[in-house]
């Protein structure tokens, strides 16, 4: 765990770690913390991201964007082609489809957990 005494004053900390720790006051019995000791780093750092809620929403947004782009390329028949130059056929289309579907399933599961939704209704 990164401690405040280890960082230079004014440093920017982008904490991407997610670690569950036991917390009986929480509904699930745990809470998420980052890789830095927020309480000791906050007074020293110039800026620090929170965990959860810091960079996670941006990560999910970019994953959704890339999943959509992959699905669009598959539907258009351009999956596996170079962005410029000659088009080439993609012999492994099934891998692309499975990857896109798996990515969408992961995004749905993460979004459900972050939003506290039900497994059965998705809300």
Backbone torsions as a table, in degrees:
resi	resn	phi	psi	omega
1	UNK	NA	133.1	179.5
2	UNK	-75.2	127.4	-179.3
3	UNK	-104.4	153.0	179.8
4	UNK	-59.0	-31.4	-179.6
5	UNK	-70.5	-11.9	-178.6
6	UNK	-91.8	-10.7	-173.2
7	UNK	-108.7	155.5	177.4
8	UNK	-77.9	144.6	176.6
9	UNK	-58.0	133.9	179.6
10	UNK	87.3	-2.4	-180.0
11	UNK	-63.3	149.2	175.7
12	UNK	-98.1	126.9	-179.7
13	UNK	-111.4	118.9	174.2
14	UNK	-107.7	100.0	-174.5
15	UNK	-90.7	111.7	179.9
16	UNK	-104.9	1.5	-179.5
17	UNK	-75.6	146.5	172.6
18	UNK	-134.4	113.4	-177.6
19	UNK	-127.3	123.5	177.4
20	UNK	-77.3	135.2	172.8
21	UNK	-127.7	147.2	-178.9
22	UNK	-60.5	134.5	176.8
23	UNK	-153.5	99.4	-176.0
24	UNK	-67.3	-14.7	178.9
25	UNK	-78.6	-12.2	-179.8
26	UNK	-92.7	150.3	-178.1
27	UNK	-57.5	-41.1	-178.6
28	UNK	-85.4	-6.9	179.6
29	UNK	87.3	3.1	177.7
30	UNK	-150.2	168.0	172.9
31	UNK	-138.8	159.2	-179.2
32	UNK	-95.2	138.5	173.9
33	UNK	-130.4	161.6	179.9
34	UNK	-88.2	-164.8	179.8
35	UNK	-90.2	-5.0	177.7
36	UNK	-115.4	151.4	176.2
37	UNK	-78.4	97.7	-171.9
38	UNK	-54.4	-44.5	-175.8
39	UNK	-63.5	-38.1	-179.5
40	UNK	-85.0	-24.7	-179.1
41	UNK	-84.5	-33.6	-174.5
42	UNK	-56.3	-44.5	-179.3
43	UNK	-67.8	-23.4	-176.6
44	UNK	-92.6	-38.8	-174.4
45	UNK	-71.2	148.0	173.6
46	UNK	-74.0	-33.9	177.2
47	UNK	-156.2	150.6	-178.7
48	UNK	-150.6	138.3	177.7
49	UNK	-86.9	147.0	178.7
50	UNK	-83.5	157.2	171.9
51	UNK	-135.1	124.1	-5.2
52	UNK	-78.8	172.4	175.1
53	UNK	97.7	-1.0	-179.5
54	UNK	-81.0	-91.3	-177.7
55	UNK	-92.7	-10.4	-178.4
56	UNK	-56.4	-48.2	179.2
57	UNK	-59.2	-36.7	177.9
58	UNK	-68.7	-39.2	177.7
59	UNK	-60.5	-44.8	179.5
60	UNK	-64.8	-42.5	179.5
61	UNK	-60.7	-43.8	179.7
62	UNK	-69.7	-35.4	176.0
63	UNK	-63.6	-42.9	176.7
64	UNK	-62.6	-43.6	179.5
65	UNK	-59.7	-46.3	-178.9
66	UNK	-69.4	-34.6	176.5
67	UNK	-64.8	-43.1	177.7
68	UNK	-63.3	-44.5	179.5
69	UNK	-61.2	-40.4	178.6
70	UNK	-64.5	-43.5	178.8
71	UNK	-63.8	-40.7	179.3
72	UNK	-63.6	-42.5	178.6
73	UNK	-63.8	-36.8	178.7
74	UNK	-65.6	-46.4	-179.1
75	UNK	-63.4	-38.8	-179.7
76	UNK	-75.3	-11.4	-178.3
77	UNK	80.5	16.7	-178.7
78	UNK	-107.7	9.5	-179.8
79	UNK	-61.5	133.4	178.1
80	UNK	86.8	-3.2	179.2
81	UNK	-83.5	154.5	174.3
82	UNK	-68.3	152.0	180.0
83	UNK	-68.2	-25.3	176.3
84	UNK	-138.9	156.2	178.5
85	UNK	97.5	-165.9	-177.1
86	UNK	-65.1	138.5	174.8
87	UNK	-73.0	144.5	176.4
88	UNK	-130.7	141.5	179.6
89	UNK	-66.0	150.8	180.0
90	UNK	-108.3	104.4	-177.4
91	UNK	-74.4	-14.9	-175.6
92	UNK	-106.9	43.6	-176.2
93	UNK	-60.5	-33.6	-178.4
94	UNK	-64.6	-34.6	176.8
95	UNK	-65.1	-40.1	179.5
96	UNK	-64.9	-43.8	179.1
97	UNK	-62.0	-47.8	-179.8
98	UNK	-62.3	-40.1	178.1
99	UNK	-63.7	-41.3	178.9
100	UNK	-65.4	-44.7	179.5
101	UNK	-65.8	-40.5	178.3
102	UNK	-63.8	-41.7	177.6
103	UNK	-61.3	-42.6	178.9
104	UNK	-64.4	-39.4	179.4
105	UNK	-65.6	-40.5	178.3
106	UNK	-63.4	-46.1	179.8
107	UNK	-60.4	-43.0	179.8
108	UNK	-62.3	-43.7	-180.0
109	UNK	-65.1	-42.0	179.0
110	UNK	-65.4	-44.9	179.6
111	UNK	-61.2	-40.8	179.6
112	UNK	-62.1	-43.4	179.8
113	UNK	-66.0	-41.3	-178.9
114	UNK	-68.2	-35.0	-177.9
115	UNK	-90.9	-4.0	177.1
116	UNK	71.9	30.0	-176.8
117	UNK	-81.9	170.3	-179.8
118	UNK	-85.8	149.2	177.1
119	UNK	-70.8	-27.8	-175.2
120	UNK	-87.7	-37.2	-176.3
121	UNK	-98.6	-20.6	-176.5
122	UNK	75.6	9.0	179.8
123	UNK	-115.7	NA	NA
